């Protein structure tokens, strides 16, 4: 029986190709299959655009298999489950032929990544390796030249605000709002009205050519926008 391939989840970082780790680049220069999910047929995969230069340097680039499954931005859990199952089955087809598969994802594969859903479905059936990547929020702090947390500060990472907002605001020292393009005016006013002294800044397209640092919340809110709120009570 042929040996099965290995699934390798790769975090490609926030946007700058030079921030792809050496280990990730090494795998991408040799792996036979690259999975790069995107939100729709019309849109380019941002993760793929980050590593394209690395892939194109390969001598066997024309033989490289690049698969771009559609992972739409929806919240219907039943539909999402079908999509994750379908993607996992497709990956398994390649793994069963003995080929390794790299699943690339923005930032780090362990933080709000589509990779985690196929990882869970395949973890008991195949060998899996996960290569971490630089996160958007650490890149944003670097762009601002400011620490995210110091000493005993508590850092909270928030993908979507719900009824836990007040508690988060009371007990966090620094808050990262991921997917800040979804921020509502109500959310922003709630944070701004909080009496604790604070600094708010947003970074659009961090580490990319069109990077932009904004004091406060972003009005434009392109997809790659992260907002950081830092409280200073002393």
N, C-alpha and C positions, 0 to 999 in steps of 0.2 A: 504493500500500500504506500502510495506517495506521501512524503512528508508534507504536512500542511504549512501554509505560509503564516507569517506573523503580522498582526495588525499593530501599526505604530501611530499613535496619536501625537501630532506635532503642533505645538504652539509656535506660530510664526511672528509673534510680537505685535506691536501696535500699528506698524505701517512702514517704517524705514527698513529696507532690505538689510542694511548693515546691522540691525538689531536682532536678526535671526541668529540663534546660537550656533556655535561651531558644530555641536552635535547634530542639531537639526539639519544644517547645511550638508553635513557628511551623509546623512541618510538620504536626503533629497537628491544627492548626486549619484545614487546607485539603485534606489528602490524602483522596481519595475512598474508599479501602479500607484498613482496619486489620486486620492479622492478629495475633491474640493467642492463642497456644497455651496449653492447660491440661492438667493431668495426668489428669483424668477428667471425665466428663459432669457428675458431681455437684459438683465443686469449682469455685469461681470462680477465674478467672485473676487472680493477684496483680498482674501487670503492668497488666492492664486496670483493676483497682480503683485503681491509682495515678494513671492518666491520665483516669479517667472524668469528673472535674470539668472538665478541659480540653476534653474532647470534647463534654460537654453544654452548654458555652457557645457552641458553634457554632450559627449561625442555621439551617444545613442539617442539624442533628443527625439528624432523622428520616430523611433520605435517605442518611446515612452507612452504608456497608456494613462491619459488624464480623463477621469470620470467626474462629471459635474452634476450630481443629483440635485433636484429642486427641494429645498427646505423652506417653504413659504412662511412668512411671518404672520401666523395665525395663532389663536389661543384655544381653539377647539381641541380638547384633549384626545377625543376619539380619532379625529382626523390626523393629529400629530402622531398618535400611536401607530397608525397605519403607515405613515411616512417613515418613521423610525424603523419599523419592522421591514419595510420594503428595502430601505437602504442597507440594513444589516444583512438581509438575504443576498443582496447584490455583492456586498463586500465578501460574504462567505463563499460565493461562487469563485472569486479570484483566489481566496485563501485555500480553497479545496484543491486548486491546481498546483499548489506549492509556491505561489507567488506572494511575496510580502506586499502589504498595502499600507501606504502612508495616508492618514486622514489629517489634512491640514485645517487649522482653525485659528482665527484671530486671537491675539493675546496669549492667554494660557489655557490649555485644554481642560483644566479642572475648575474654571470659573465661568459659569453660565455658557457653556459650550455645547453645540450640537453633538460634538464627539461623545460626550458623556452618555448619551442615550443609546448609541450603537455599542459603546464600550460595555454597558451593562448587559446588553442582549447577547454579546459574544464572549464575555469574560470567562465563562466556564467551558467554552468549546475550543478556544484557540489561544495560542500564546499572544500576549498583548504587552506592549511597552508604551509608556507615555513619556514624552519629552516636554518638559515645561518650557514656557515662553515668557517674555517680559509682558507684564500686564499694562493695560491702557492707563490705569490710575497711577502706577509708579512712574510711567513715562510722563504723565501730566505733571506730577510733582517735580520731576527732573526738569521739565520745560520751564516750570515756574521758578526753579532753583530754590525750592523750599521743602523741608521735611513734611511728610504726611503725619507722622506721630513721633512723640518723644517721651522718654521715661515710661510712665505708667498710663499713657494715653490709650483710650479705647478707639479703635478704628471700626466703623460699620460700613459695609458695602450693601447698597440698596439697589435692586433692579426695578422695583415698582413700589410706589407708596400705597399703603392701605391704612386701616384703622390703628396700626401700631406706630404711626408717625409721631405722635406726642411723646411716647415713651422713648423712641429713638432719639428725638431731639433733646430730651432731658438727660440721657445717660451716655451719649456718645461725645467724644472729644473731636473727632474728625469723621465726616460722613462723605462717602463717595456715592454719587448718584450716577449709576450706569444707565445707559440708554436714555441720556438726558433729553434727547429729542422728544421723548414722550411726556416731559414735564408739563403740568398744567399750571395756569395762572393761579389757581387756588393753592396748589402745592407750594409754589414759589412765595406767595404772600404769607402763607402759614410759617414758612421758614424765616422769612424776613421780619415777621412780627414777633418772633421769639426774642425775649428781652436779653438773653445771654449775648455778650459781646462776641462778634464773629467776623470772619472774612470769607467771602464767597468768590470763587473764580471758576471759569469754565474754559476748557480747551477743546477747540475744534480741530479735527484731523491731525491729532497729535503725531509728531515726528515726520509728517508728510510735507511735501513742498508748500502746501497751502495751510500749514498750521497757523492757528490764530488763538491767542490767549486773551480772554475777556474778563474784566472785573465784573463780578456779579453773574447773573444768569445770562445765557445766550438767547438772543431774540431770533436769530436765524435758525439755530438748531439743526444743522445737518446731521445725518445718521451717526457719524463718528464724533459725538460730542459727549464729554464727561464733565460733570460739575462736582467741585469739591467744596465742602463747607467745613471750616475749622473754627471751633469755639475757643475763646481765651477767657477763662474765668478768674485768672489771677491778676 
